[in-house]
Amino acid sequence: MQQKEISRWLKAITIVLALMGAVFFLYIMPVLAMSWRDADESLAYLFMPGLLYGWCIAVICYAILYQFWKVCVQIGKDNSFSKENAKCFRNISHFALLLSVVWFAGIVFLAILAVRQPGISIFMITAVLLSVMISVLAAALSHLVLKAYE
């Protein structure tokens, strides 16, 4: 597979992820939030903060996708091992770490409010762990790409 073809595939995957994220964050998440609000009146006060929290997460996810898009562009230029890609992977690492902090802050916030929703808690703990793993992997890739460049 040639560099341009790899780049096209990676860009296509990035676009599909961006579209899936748009459907989730702009349609599915608000519909789920409304159904939860209607099902449990005691948690209705969390509706708008929950939506804002979700959209904050969306912004960070799209920042990660944008950095990855920049990597795809460099791959298409046959410039895979470059300072630009090392910087993009470092940025992805930082954004993923920020994402894990945001997820953890949400867990703490719900714990302070004594909101006991096991499914949401398990999902958020999993999101923290995945975000940390992505951060570590992106940091390692950044280091390796920079070493290969040098």
C-alpha positions as CSV (number, residue, x, y, z in Angstrom):
1,M,0.0,0.0,0.0
2,Q,1.4,3.4,-1.0
3,Q,1.6,6.5,1.2
4,K,-1.2,8.3,-0.6
5,E,-3.5,5.3,-0.4
6,I,-2.8,4.9,3.3
7,S,-3.4,8.6,3.8
8,R,-6.8,8.4,1.9
9,W,-7.9,5.4,4.0
10,L,-6.9,7.1,7.3
11,K,-8.7,10.3,6.2
12,A,-11.8,8.3,5.3
13,I,-11.8,6.7,8.7
14,T,-11.3,10.1,10.4
15,I,-14.3,11.5,8.4
16,V,-16.5,8.5,9.4
17,L,-15.5,9.0,13.1
18,A,-16.3,12.7,12.9
19,L,-19.7,12.0,11.3
20,M,-20.4,9.3,13.9
21,G,-19.4,11.7,16.7
22,A,-21.7,14.4,15.2
23,V,-24.6,12.0,15.2
24,F,-23.9,10.9,18.8
25,F,-23.2,14.4,20.3
26,L,-25.9,16.3,18.4
27,Y,-28.7,13.7,18.3
28,I,-28.3,10.6,20.4
29,M,-26.8,12.2,23.5
30,P,-29.6,14.9,23.8
31,V,-32.3,12.3,23.1
32,L,-30.9,10.0,25.8
33,A,-30.6,12.9,28.2
34,M,-34.2,13.9,27.6
35,S,-35.4,10.3,28.2
36,W,-33.4,10.0,31.4
37,R,-34.7,13.4,32.5
38,D,-38.3,12.3,31.9
39,A,-37.7,8.8,33.5
40,D,-36.2,10.2,36.8
41,E,-37.5,13.6,37.8
42,S,-35.0,13.7,40.7
43,L,-32.1,14.0,38.2
44,A,-33.8,16.6,35.9
45,Y,-31.5,19.4,37.2
46,L,-28.5,17.5,35.6
47,F,-30.0,17.8,32.1
48,M,-28.3,21.1,30.9
49,P,-25.0,20.5,32.8
50,G,-24.9,17.0,31.4
51,L,-25.3,18.3,27.8
52,L,-22.7,21.0,28.3
53,Y,-20.3,18.4,29.8
54,G,-20.9,16.1,26.8
55,W,-20.3,18.9,24.4
56,C,-17.1,19.8,26.2
57,I,-16.0,16.2,25.7
58,A,-16.9,16.5,22.0
59,V,-14.7,19.6,21.5
60,I,-11.7,17.7,22.9
61,C,-12.5,14.6,20.8
62,Y,-12.7,16.8,17.6
63,A,-9.4,18.5,18.6
64,I,-7.8,15.0,18.7
65,L,-9.4,14.1,15.3
66,Y,-8.0,17.4,13.8
67,Q,-4.5,16.6,15.0
68,F,-4.8,13.1,13.5
69,W,-6.0,14.6,10.2
70,K,-2.8,16.7,10.1
71,V,-0.8,13.4,10.5
72,C,-2.8,11.9,7.6
73,V,-1.9,14.9,5.5
74,Q,1.8,14.4,6.2
75,I,1.6,10.7,5.5
76,G,0.1,11.6,2.1
77,K,3.1,13.8,1.4
78,D,5.4,10.9,2.2
79,N,6.5,12.8,5.3
80,S,5.5,10.2,7.9
81,F,8.5,10.7,10.2
82,S,8.6,14.4,10.7
83,K,8.7,17.0,13.5
84,E,5.1,18.0,12.5
85,N,3.8,14.5,13.1
86,A,5.8,14.2,16.4
87,K,4.2,17.5,17.5
88,C,0.7,16.3,16.4
89,F,1.1,13.0,18.4
90,R,2.3,15.0,21.4
91,N,-0.8,17.2,21.1
92,I,-3.0,14.2,20.8
93,S,-1.4,12.9,24.0
94,H,-2.1,16.1,25.8
95,F,-5.7,16.3,24.6
96,A,-6.3,12.7,25.6
97,L,-4.9,13.4,29.0
98,L,-7.1,16.4,29.3
99,L,-10.0,14.2,28.3
100,S,-9.2,11.7,31.1
101,V,-9.2,14.6,33.6
102,V,-12.6,15.8,32.3
103,W,-14.0,12.3,32.6
104,F,-12.6,11.9,36.1
105,A,-14.0,15.4,37.1
106,G,-17.4,14.2,36.0
107,I,-17.1,11.1,38.2
108,V,-16.1,13.2,41.2
109,F,-19.0,15.6,40.4
110,L,-21.5,12.8,40.3
111,A,-20.1,11.3,43.5
112,I,-20.4,14.6,45.4
113,L,-24.0,14.8,44.3
114,A,-24.5,11.2,45.3
115,V,-25.8,10.2,41.9
116,R,-25.7,6.5,41.9
117,Q,-26.0,5.3,38.3
118,P,-23.8,2.2,38.0
119,G,-24.0,2.0,34.2
120,I,-22.9,5.7,33.9
121,S,-20.2,5.2,36.5
122,I,-18.8,2.1,34.7
123,F,-18.9,3.9,31.4
124,M,-17.0,6.9,32.8
125,I,-14.4,4.9,34.5
126,T,-13.8,3.0,31.2
127,A,-13.5,6.3,29.4
128,V,-10.9,7.5,31.9
129,L,-8.8,4.4,31.3
130,L,-9.2,4.5,27.5
131,S,-8.2,8.2,27.5
132,V,-5.1,7.5,29.6
133,M,-4.2,4.6,27.3
134,I,-4.6,6.8,24.2
135,S,-2.5,9.5,25.9
136,V,0.3,7.1,26.6
137,L,0.3,5.5,23.2
138,A,0.3,8.9,21.5
139,A,3.2,10.1,23.6
140,A,5.1,6.9,22.7
141,L,4.3,7.5,19.0
142,S,5.5,11.1,19.3
143,H,8.8,10.0,20.8
144,L,9.3,7.2,18.2
145,V,8.4,9.5,15.2
146,L,10.8,12.2,16.5
147,K,13.6,9.6,17.0
148,A,13.0,8.3,13.4
149,Y,13.0,11.8,12.1
150,E,16.3,12.6,13.8
